[in-house]
Every structure is written in structure tokens, then in C-alpha cells.
Amino acid sequence: MSDPTYWCEKAGFCRVVREGSIARAARELGTEEETVSSALSRLERAESERLLSRSARGSRPTAAGWNAYQTWR
């Protein structure tokens, strides 16, 4: 995806990967979990790929998410 309008979503995604959870990423970014979650949903729709595997224990990148993280970090 080369659309520069998604840079905030990409940055948020990278923070979630580094922190291991949406909640921790939101705290580090100084925003609400819902804001980060919505941004991730927009990014996944734009990429037509599921980028994160979400669970009660945290969030981990899928194979596609790991490749995206390597590109965007």
C-alpha cells in the first residue's frame, strides 16, 4: 500500500506489534484502545489482509502482518 494517508494506521500497527497488545500500544500513543482498534481495522481493510491475531492475551502479527511490519517499521 503506497497511500500516504495510512501512515498513522501503519505507525499504530507497528506499535501494537512492538508492545504485544492494543491496550499497551494505546497507552504508549496516548489514545484510547478503540481509536487504535479502529485504525487497525481500516488498515486491514485497505490491505485486504488480516494483519493481527487478536486474543485476550494480546495481539500477534499474522504472517502477512509480520511481512508488513518488516516493511513499515
C-alpha positions in Angstrom: 0.0 0.0 0.0 1.6 3.2 -1.1 -1.2 5.6 0.0 0.4 8.1 2.4 -3.0 8.7 4.2 -2.4 5.5 6.1 0.8 6.4 7.8 -0.9 6.9 11.2 -2.5 3.5 10.9 0.8 1.9 9.9 2.6 3.6 12.9 -0.2 2.3 15.2 0.1 -1.2 13.8 3.9 -1.2 14.3 3.4 0.0 17.9 0.9 -2.9 18.6 3.4 -5.4 17.2 6.2 -4.0 19.4 4.0 -3.7 22.6 2.2 -7.0 22.0 -1.3 -5.6 22.7 -3.7 -2.9 21.6 -4.2 -1.7 25.2 -0.4 -1.1 25.8 0.0 0.5 22.4 -2.9 2.8 23.0 -1.4 3.8 26.4 2.0 4.5 24.7 0.4 6.5 22.0 -1.7 8.5 24.5 -5.0 7.5 23.0 -8.0 5.1 23.5 -8.0 1.4 22.7 -11.0 2.0 20.4 -9.0 4.5 18.4 -6.2 2.1 17.8 -8.5 -0.8 17.1 -10.5 1.3 14.5 -7.2 2.3 12.8 -6.1 -1.3 12.6 -9.4 -2.3 11.1 -9.1 0.4 8.4 -5.6 -0.7 7.7 -6.6 -4.4 7.4 -9.4 -3.4 5.0 -7.1 -1.3 2.9 -4.6 -4.2 2.8 -7.3 -6.8 2.2 -5.4 -9.0 4.8 -5.7 -9.8 8.4 -2.5 -8.4 9.9 -3.0 -9.3 13.6 -4.2 -12.3 15.5 -6.1 -10.8 18.5 -6.8 -12.7 21.7 -7.4 -12.0 25.4 -3.7 -12.5 25.9 -2.6 -9.9 23.4 -2.1 -9.3 19.7 0.5 -11.0 17.5 1.2 -10.4 13.8 0.0 -12.9 11.2 2.4 -14.0 8.5 1.1 -11.1 6.4 1.3 -8.8 9.4 4.9 -9.7 10.1 5.9 -9.0 6.4 4.1 -5.6 6.6 5.8 -4.8 9.9 9.2 -5.6 8.4 8.4 -3.1 5.6 6.8 -0.3 7.7 8.8 -0.2 10.9 
